[in-house]
Amino acid sequence: MDHIVTVQDAVTAFADFIEPTNAELDAIEQEIPLILADVDLLDAQIITLDRTPNELDTRRIRRARRRVLAERRTLANQGATATAGGAA
């Protein structure tokens, strides 16, 4: 008779390496506004899937797109500033 053996030790042996580092968490935290803007855009688009978008829906989608673009611009400018380092 074969016994079923758990592989708990093998799976959890590398649990420390699975966790994100502090640098990764900081990067995610900086991207939270963009993530939330993307979620708002998806919400606006999902609402219009089962019906013809009216004027209010169109405005909501347009506003959400502008917010996503603004957040992307902010992140891009932060990245350019960080890589420049301010040294001349």
Contacts in CASP RR format, 6 or more apart in sequence:
PFRMAT RR
TARGET T0000
AUTHOR 0000-0000-0000
METHOD contacts of the structure
MODEL  1
MDHIVTVQDAVTAFADFIEPTNAELDAIEQEIPLILADVDLLDAQIITLD
RTPNELDTRRIRRARRRVLAERRTLANQGATATAGGAA
20 28 0 8 1.000
30 75 0 8 1.000
30 78 0 8 1.000
31 75 0 8 1.000
33 71 0 8 1.000
33 74 0 8 1.000
34 68 0 8 1.000
34 71 0 8 1.000
34 72 0 8 1.000
34 75 0 8 1.000
37 64 0 8 1.000
37 67 0 8 1.000
37 68 0 8 1.000
37 70 0 8 1.000
37 71 0 8 1.000
38 68 0 8 1.000
40 64 0 8 1.000
40 67 0 8 1.000
41 61 0 8 1.000
41 64 0 8 1.000
41 65 0 8 1.000
41 67 0 8 1.000
41 68 0 8 1.000
43 64 0 8 1.000
44 57 0 8 1.000
44 60 0 8 1.000
44 61 0 8 1.000
44 64 0 8 1.000
45 61 0 8 1.000
47 57 0 8 1.000
47 60 0 8 1.000
48 57 0 8 1.000
48 61 0 8 1.000
53 61 0 8 1.000
END
